Amino acid sequence: SRAGNPTRSALEEVLASLEEGNYALAFASGMAATAAVFHSLLRKNDHVIVGDSIYGGTYRLLERVFRPWGLEVTYVPVDDVASYHKALNARTRLIWVETPTNPLLKVVDLHALARLVEKSSCLLAVDNTFATPYFQRPLTLGAHLVVHSTTKYIGGHSDLIGGAVVTREKDLYERLKNYQCDTGAVPSPFDCWLTLRGIKTLGVRMREHEKNALYLAEYLKTHPKIEKVYYPGLPEHQNHDIARRQMDGFGGMVSIELRGSIDDVERFVKNLKIFTLAESLGGVESLISVPALMTHSFFTAEERQRRGINENLVRLSVGIEHQEDLKKDLAQALNL
């Protein structure tokens, strides 16, 4: 039932352990988990600070649901800790960040943010979907809450929908647990079982994702048709040093900017043979998306430009196929 299920309880116990938390709650989707944090822990007229490089679905949720509900939302440059400090006020109750971010893969200094919230009365929530607990455990860095779309890397096979919230604090857990039960935003027992199955290979998969992502990032940064490569594992990445300090690896997501127009981007995507066009990510198969046309299409053109999400930006969810096959696929599509 929505009040409890043995398979869901088993999953929640495993998720709490992975994130080095005390409590975990499984939800019907990543967005259900995100909504649970905002709805159960905040009240009308509360103020939240959000790192501006975020998943488009989170942005839509804030702008279409929670801002009209009465939440005050301030967006700040996601990797500029001073901006969070400047935005804090007496009504600030939550800071929400992704790290690495979607789709520009910026990395937030979680230690610095944790020190900031220690001096205030607000919570720090971290969307850890891209890194997974295999590479990053925000609770150990000072976060109060960790959120996942388990649809992605934790499930790992593109065959389930789910989300999760993990915490060390009993009070937060109890409020979230009541919300989970009262709204019925729970996953099916079968989706919980699929997630548990996926977790068994999380370490193996994440190592392969990272190995392939770094290999492709190093190749793409030398290609004449690529204007820029975003990958925190590259030494030239703007947040590389922070990533090295707080992460055990750099993940399987790579974003690139192609030289040319949106027509060139569409031609490149169409010519790929192994990479499949899809909004999702984190499965064993390689996927590709165009954020301006897909995950971040809800943003106005001006908002996308301000956040650096250009029309020529392409996001790669690098799978675990043989790295040479992936390289050849990208090369042939770029060179046509």
C-alpha positions in Angstrom: 0.0 0.0 0.0 1.0 3.6 -0.1 1.7 3.4 3.6 4.3 0.7 3.2 5.6 -2.2 1.2 8.4 -4.7 2.0 10.1 -4.3 -1.3 10.0 -0.5 -1.0 11.3 -0.7 2.5 14.2 -2.8 1.3 15.0 -0.3 -1.4 14.8 2.6 1.1 17.2 0.9 3.4 19.7 0.3 0.6 19.5 3.9 -0.6 20.1 5.3 2.9 23.1 3.1 3.2 24.5 4.2 -0.2 24.3 7.9 0.7 25.5 7.3 4.3 22.2 8.5 5.6 19.9 7.3 8.3 16.6 7.4 6.4 15.5 7.2 2.8 12.1 7.5 1.1 11.3 6.2 -2.4 9.0 8.1 -4.6 7.2 7.5 -7.9 9.6 9.7 -9.8 12.4 12.2 -9.4 10.0 15.0 -9.7 7.8 13.5 -7.0 10.8 13.4 -4.7 11.7 17.0 -5.6 8.1 18.2 -5.0 8.0 16.4 -1.7 11.0 18.4 -0.4 9.5 21.7 -1.4 5.9 20.9 -0.4 6.5 19.1 3.0 9.3 21.2 4.4 8.3 24.7 3.2 5.4 27.0 3.7 3.8 29.9 1.8 6.0 33.0 1.8 9.2 31.0 2.6 12.2 31.9 0.6 14.4 29.4 -1.3 17.7 30.0 -3.1 18.3 27.8 -6.2 21.4 27.4 -8.2 20.5 28.6 -11.6 21.9 25.7 -13.6 19.2 23.2 -13.0 17.1 20.5 -14.7 14.3 22.0 -16.7 11.7 19.9 -14.9 12.8 21.4 -11.6 12.6 24.9 -13.0 9.1 24.2 -14.4 8.0 22.8 -11.0 9.2 26.0 -9.2 7.7 28.4 -11.7 4.4 26.7 -12.5 3.6 25.2 -9.1 5.5 26.6 -6.2 5.9 30.3 -7.1 2.1 30.6 -7.7 1.6 28.7 -4.4 3.5 31.5 -2.6 7.1 30.4 -2.5 9.7 33.1 -3.1 12.4 31.8 -5.4 15.8 33.5 -6.0 18.2 32.0 -8.7 21.9 32.6 -8.2 25.0 31.5 -10.2 25.2 27.9 -9.2 29.0 27.8 -8.5 29.4 31.2 -6.9 29.1 30.7 -3.1 29.2 34.4 -2.5 25.9 34.8 -4.4 24.1 32.4 -2.1 25.4 34.4 0.9 24.2 37.7 -0.7 20.7 36.2 -1.4 20.1 34.9 2.1 17.4 36.7 4.1 15.5 36.1 7.3 12.9 34.0 5.4 15.3 31.7 3.6 14.5 28.2 4.5 16.2 26.1 1.8 19.1 26.2 -0.6 18.7 23.8 -3.6 21.6 22.8 -5.9 22.5 20.2 -8.4 26.1 19.1 -8.7 27.2 18.3 -11.3 24.6 20.4 -13.0 22.3 19.7 -15.9 23.3 20.3 -18.6 26.5 22.4 -18.2 28.1 20.1 -15.6 29.2 22.8 -13.2 30.3 21.6 -9.8 29.2 23.3 -6.6 31.5 23.5 -3.5 29.3 21.7 -1.0 31.6 22.2 1.9 31.4 26.0 1.4 27.6 25.9 1.1 27.4 23.7 4.2 29.4 26.3 6.2 27.1 29.0 4.9 23.9 27.2 6.0 25.4 26.4 9.4 25.2 30.1 10.2 21.6 30.4 9.1 18.3 28.5 9.8 18.0 27.1 6.3 18.5 23.6 4.9 20.8 22.4 2.1 19.3 20.0 -0.4 21.4 18.5 -3.2 20.2 16.7 -6.3 22.9 14.0 -6.7 21.4 12.3 -9.8 24.3 12.9 -12.1 27.1 11.9 -9.6 25.3 9.0 -7.8 26.4 8.0 -4.3 29.2 6.0 -6.0 31.0 9.2 -6.9 29.6 11.7 -4.3 27.8 11.6 -1.0 26.5 15.1 -0.1 25.4 14.2 3.4 29.0 13.6 4.3 29.8 17.1 3.0 27.2 18.9 5.1 24.0 18.6 3.2 20.7 17.9 5.0 18.9 16.3 2.1 19.9 14.3 -1.0 17.5 13.9 -3.9 17.7 11.4 -6.8 15.9 10.5 -9.9 16.4 6.8 -9.6 15.1 6.5 -13.1 18.6 7.5 -14.2 21.9 6.0 -13.1 20.7 4.2 -9.9 18.2 2.2 -11.9 20.6 2.2 -14.8 18.7 0.3 -17.5 16.0 2.8 -18.8 13.2 0.6 -17.7 11.8 2.1 -14.5 10.6 5.4 -13.1 11.5 6.4 -9.5 12.9 9.0 -7.2 14.3 9.2 -3.7 15.1 11.5 -0.8 17.8 10.6 1.8 18.5 12.4 5.1 20.2 11.9 8.4 17.6 13.8 10.4 14.6 12.1 11.9 12.4 15.2 11.9 12.9 15.8 8.2 12.3 12.1 7.5 9.0 12.1 9.4 7.6 15.1 7.6 8.6 13.6 4.3 7.2 10.2 5.2 3.8 11.8 6.1 3.8 13.6 2.7 4.8 10.4 0.9 1.9 8.5 2.5 -0.7 11.2 2.3 -0.1 12.1 -1.3 0.4 8.5 -2.4 3.5 9.5 -4.5 5.0 6.0 -4.2 6.6 3.7 -6.7 5.2 0.3 -7.5 6.8 -2.7 -5.8 8.0 -3.9 -9.2 9.8 -0.6 -9.9 11.4 -0.9 -6.4 12.5 -4.4 -7.3 13.9 -3.2 -10.6 15.8 -0.4 -8.8 17.3 -2.9 -6.3 18.4 -5.0 -9.3 20.1 -2.0 -10.9 21.9 -1.0 -7.7 23.7 -4.4 -7.7 25.7 -3.2 -10.7 26.0 0.5 -9.9 29.7 0.4 -9.2 30.6 -1.6 -12.3 28.4 0.6 -14.5 29.6 4.0 -13.1 33.3 3.0 -13.6 32.5 2.2 -17.3 30.4 5.4 -17.8 33.2 7.5 -16.4 36.0 5.8 -18.4 34.1 6.2 -21.6 33.0 9.8 -20.8 36.6 10.9 -20.2 37.8 9.2 -23.3 35.2 10.9 -25.5 35.7 14.3 -23.8 39.4 14.2 -24.5 38.7 13.2 -28.1 36.0 15.8 -28.7 38.0 18.7 -27.3 40.5 18.2 -30.1 37.9 18.0 -32.9 37.7 21.0 -35.2 33.9 21.0 -35.3 33.6 21.1 -31.5 33.7 24.6 -30.0 33.7 23.6 -26.3 33.5 20.5 -24.1 32.0 20.5 -20.7 33.3 17.6 -18.5 34.5 18.1 -14.9 37.1 15.4 -15.4 39.0 17.6 -17.8 41.8 19.6 -16.0 40.7 22.8 -17.8 37.1 22.5 -16.5 36.3 25.6 -14.4 35.4 23.5 -11.4 37.8 20.7 -11.8 39.6 21.3 -8.5 36.4 21.3 -6.6 35.3 18.1 -8.3 38.5 16.4 -7.4 38.1 17.4 -3.7 34.5 16.3 -3.2 34.0 13.5 -5.7 35.4 10.1 -6.1 34.9 10.3 -9.9 33.5 12.6 -12.6 30.5 10.7 -13.9 29.3 9.7 -17.4 27.7 13.0 -18.6 29.5 15.1 -21.2 28.1 18.3 -22.9 29.5 19.8 -26.1 29.0 22.9 -28.2 29.2 22.3 -31.9 30.4 24.9 -34.3 27.6 26.0 -36.5 23.8 26.5 -36.3 20.9 24.5 -34.9 20.6 22.9 -38.4 24.2 21.6 -38.0 23.2 20.2 -34.6 20.1 18.5 -35.9 22.1 17.0 -38.8 24.8 15.7 -36.4 22.2 14.1 -34.1 20.3 12.5 -37.0 23.5 10.9 -38.4 24.4 9.1 -35.2 24.0 5.3 -35.2 24.7 4.3 -31.6 23.7 7.3 -29.6 19.9 7.5 -29.4 18.0 10.8 -29.2 16.2 10.9 -25.8 15.6 13.3 -22.9 16.5 10.7 -20.3 20.0 9.7 -19.2 22.0 7.3 -17.0 21.2 4.0 -18.8 23.7 1.5 -20.0 23.0 2.7 -23.6 24.4 6.0 -24.9 21.8 8.8 -25.3 22.0 12.3 -26.8 19.8 15.3 -26.3 19.6 19.0 -27.4 18.7 20.9 -24.2 17.4 24.0 -25.9 14.9 22.0 -27.8 14.2 19.3 -25.1 14.9 19.4 -21.4 15.2 23.2 -21.2 12.7 24.3 -23.8 10.5 25.8 -21.1 13.1 28.5 -20.5 12.7 31.6 -22.6 15.5 32.2 -25.2 16.8 35.0 -23.0 16.8 32.8 -19.9 18.7 30.0 -21.7 21.2 32.5 -23.1 21.8 34.0 -19.6 22.4 30.4 -18.3 24.7 29.5 -21.1 22.4 27.0 -22.7 23.0 27.8 -26.3 21.2 26.3 -29.4 24.4 24.5 -30.3 24.7 22.7 -27.0 24.4 18.9 -27.0 24.3 16.7 -24.0 25.7 13.2 -24.1 24.8 10.5 -21.6 27.7 8.2 -22.3 26.9 4.5 -22.1 29.0 1.5 -21.4 29.4 0.3 -25.0 33.0 -0.1 -26.3 34.6 3.3 -26.2 36.1 2.9 -29.8 32.6 2.2 -31.1 31.3 5.4 -29.5 34.2 7.5 -30.8 33.7 6.2 -34.3 30.0 7.0 -34.1 30.6 10.6 -33.0 33.4 11.0 -35.6 31.3 9.8 -38.6 28.4 12.0 -37.6 30.6 15.0 -37.1 32.4 14.5 -40.4 29.4 14.0 -42.7 
